[in-house]
Amino acid sequence: MTIEASSETSLGPVSQLIGTLRGGLAEAVSLLGNGHPHVISSRNELARVCRYARRFDEALRLYAQTLAVQQRVHGPDHPVTLRARSRLGNTYYAARRYPQAMRWFRDILVKRERVLGPDHPDTLRSKSSLANTYLAMGFPLQAAWLHEKTLEDRTRVLGPDHVRTRSSRRQLEVARGQIQRISRNR
């Protein structure tokens, strides 16, 4: 069930859902401990709902707690830890805190290239996230360059018709459109 569907069912509005998830998380922590996989999953779900509800500070706090556990359990460069880092970057981006998002995405991209390789889908996703952040911050040249690289890689790795390849194609067009608008206004 999606968050949107949950908010329309017997659980009531999203704020009620958040309260329910908080209670479930507190109970899971007391029964299983902070590092248990079910606790991590519960914390991530609560953070995701908070992000959806635009409660970004709470979502960031929850994702940071998950990251701390993942770093302790798996180490700083494990793919699971990198996914936790990515969730923080995505939340900063959603909150329009682009400088923070950019720092996270740069760091994640470097680590994923080293750990997973340059062609791994998660690495390509990190590259796309960084390009989107460049665009959001008003750097369309850097965004277009990185989206072009990502599009080339995704076409080669995923194929030209994959949903993520098509997304890269659209984002590259958006970046090029911004460059053209800037050029016309000069």
Secondary structure as UniProt FT lines:
FT   HELIX           3..8
FT   TURN            10..11
FT   HELIX           14..32
FT   TURN            34..35
FT   HELIX           37..52
FT   TURN            53..54
FT   HELIX           56..74
FT   TURN            76..77
FT   HELIX           79..94
FT   TURN            95..96
FT   HELIX           98..115
FT   TURN            118..119
FT   HELIX           121..136
FT   TURN            137..138
FT   HELIX           140..158
FT   TURN            160..161
FT   HELIX           163..184
//
